[in-house]
Amino acid sequence: MAWRRSGSASSGNPRRASSRSTLKVVPDKKDHLDHLQSEIQELIDDLWQVPRFSGLRRGFRPQVDVVRTEDPPEFRVVVELAGVDSETLRIFADDKTLVVAGTRSPAYRGRYFHMEIEHGPFQRRIQFDEQVDPAGARAEYKRGLLAVTLPIAEREPAPEKVSIRIGRSP
């Protein structure tokens, strides 16, 4: 099982910087070509992005770690968001996807002579290969790290195998 990253330009214009991307678990080969295509598209989009140091780029792409634990069975997603006000964060989840979005404002107003810290809107979408229970999700934002914990949904019991006796008709 491997994590794959995919994304696309926000307006369909490859020259605009994208602040959206997706992580997806690839459990088998059936989705492999789709994920490969997404990765190639992201590389092409990255080639046409405005350099971050030019001051013209909008948005940024925060780093994400995803860990699956066994006891208890859950996904723990950690998003690096130093300088992001928690009031701007929006977190959504369904049974297979987590979306974290928000905005990081520039630290100071004025004319920058050197700028490496990216700011602006962002959105990260993480897709899971197992169903999660979004109602049981919890989040904590501390020291610039957002930690979202999503319990893995309980599976329905496998259908029981039973022997069926063949009756004789009179």
TANOR-V81887 format. One record per pair of residues at least 12 apart in sequence whose C-alpha atoms are under 8 Angstrom apart, sorted by the first residue. I is the first residue (numbers start at 1). J is the second residue. D is the distance in Angstrom with one decimal. If there is no record, write none. Layout:
i,j,d
I,J,D
I,J,D
This chain:
i,j,d
1,25,6.6
1,26,5.7
1,27,5.0
1,28,7.4
2,25,5.8
2,26,5.6
2,27,7.2
3,23,6.4
3,24,5.7
3,25,4.8
3,26,6.4
4,23,5.5
4,24,5.4
4,25,6.4
4,26,7.0
4,35,6.9
4,39,7.6
5,21,6.9
5,22,5.6
5,23,4.6
5,24,6.6
5,38,7.8
5,39,6.5
6,21,5.5
6,22,5.0
6,23,6.3
6,35,7.2
6,38,5.1
6,39,5.2
6,41,7.8
6,42,6.0
7,20,6.0
7,21,4.0
7,22,5.7
7,38,6.7
7,39,7.5
7,41,7.5
7,42,5.4
8,20,6.9
8,21,6.8
8,41,7.0
8,42,6.0
8,45,6.8
9,45,6.4
14,44,7.9
14,45,5.3
14,48,5.8
14,49,7.1
15,45,7.4
15,48,4.9
15,49,5.4
15,50,6.9
16,48,7.5
16,49,5.9
16,50,7.0
16,57,7.8
17,45,7.8
17,46,7.7
17,48,7.9
17,49,4.9
17,50,6.3
17,57,6.2
17,58,6.5
17,59,7.4
18,45,7.9
18,49,7.8
18,58,8.0
18,59,7.2
18,60,7.7
19,58,7.6
19,59,5.1
19,60,5.2
19,61,5.5
19,121,6.8
19,122,4.8
19,123,6.1
19,124,8.0
20,61,7.0
20,122,6.2
20,123,4.8
20,124,5.7
20,125,7.5
21,61,7.7
21,123,6.9
21,124,5.3
21,125,6.2
22,124,6.0
22,125,4.5
22,126,5.5
22,127,7.2
23,124,7.9
23,125,6.3
23,126,4.6
23,127,5.9
24,126,6.0
24,127,4.6
24,128,6.1
24,129,7.5
25,127,6.7
25,128,5.8
25,129,5.6
26,129,7.2
27,129,6.7
52,116,7.2
52,118,7.2
53,114,7.8
53,115,6.1
53,116,6.1
55,115,7.3
58,119,7.1
58,120,5.7
58,121,7.2
59,103,7.9
59,118,7.0
59,119,5.6
59,120,4.0
59,121,4.6
59,122,5.5
60,118,5.7
60,119,5.9
60,120,6.4
60,121,6.7
60,122,5.6
61,122,6.1
61,123,7.4
61,124,7.5
62,79,6.6
62,80,5.7
62,81,6.4
62,122,7.6
62,124,7.7
63,79,5.9
63,80,5.4
64,77,7.0
64,78,5.7
64,79,4.6
64,80,6.4
65,77,5.7
65,78,5.2
65,79,6.6
66,78,6.5
72,151,7.8
73,151,6.2
73,152,5.7
74,132,7.8
74,149,6.8
74,150,5.5
74,151,4.1
74,152,4.8
75,149,5.8
75,150,5.2
75,151,6.3
75,152,6.9
76,147,6.8
76,148,5.8
76,149,4.5
76,150,6.4
77,146,8.0
77,147,5.7
77,148,5.1
77,149,6.3
78,145,6.5
78,146,5.5
78,147,4.4
78,148,6.4
79,145,5.7
79,146,5.1
79,147,6.5
80,144,6.2
80,145,4.9
80,146,6.6
81,144,5.0
81,145,5.6
81,146,6.8
82,143,7.2
82,144,4.0
82,145,6.8
83,104,6.5
83,105,7.8
83,107,7.9
83,144,6.5
84,102,7.8
84,103,6.6
84,104,4.7
84,105,7.2
84,144,7.3
85,103,7.8
85,104,7.0
86,141,7.3
88,102,5.1
88,103,5.9
89,101,5.8
89,102,4.5
89,103,7.2
90,102,6.0
93,134,5.6
94,132,7.5
94,133,7.7
94,134,5.6
95,131,5.1
95,132,4.9
95,133,6.1
95,134,6.2
96,127,5.7
96,128,5.2
96,129,7.1
96,130,6.7
96,131,5.2
96,132,6.1
97,125,6.9
97,126,5.6
97,127,4.4
97,128,6.1
98,125,5.8
98,126,5.1
98,127,6.5
99,123,7.0
99,124,5.7
99,125,4.5
99,126,6.4
100,123,5.7
100,124,5.3
100,125,6.6
101,121,7.5
101,122,5.5
101,123,4.2
101,124,6.4
102,121,5.7
102,122,5.6
102,123,6.7
103,119,7.2
103,120,5.2
103,121,4.2
103,122,6.1
104,119,4.9
104,120,5.1
104,121,6.5
105,119,5.7
105,120,6.0
106,119,5.9
106,120,7.7
130,152,7.0
130,153,7.9
131,152,6.0
131,153,5.5
132,150,6.1
132,151,5.7
132,152,4.2
132,153,4.6
133,150,6.4
133,151,5.5
133,152,5.9
133,153,4.9
134,150,6.4
134,151,7.6
136,150,6.6
136,151,6.3
137,149,5.6
137,150,4.5
137,151,6.5
138,150,6.8
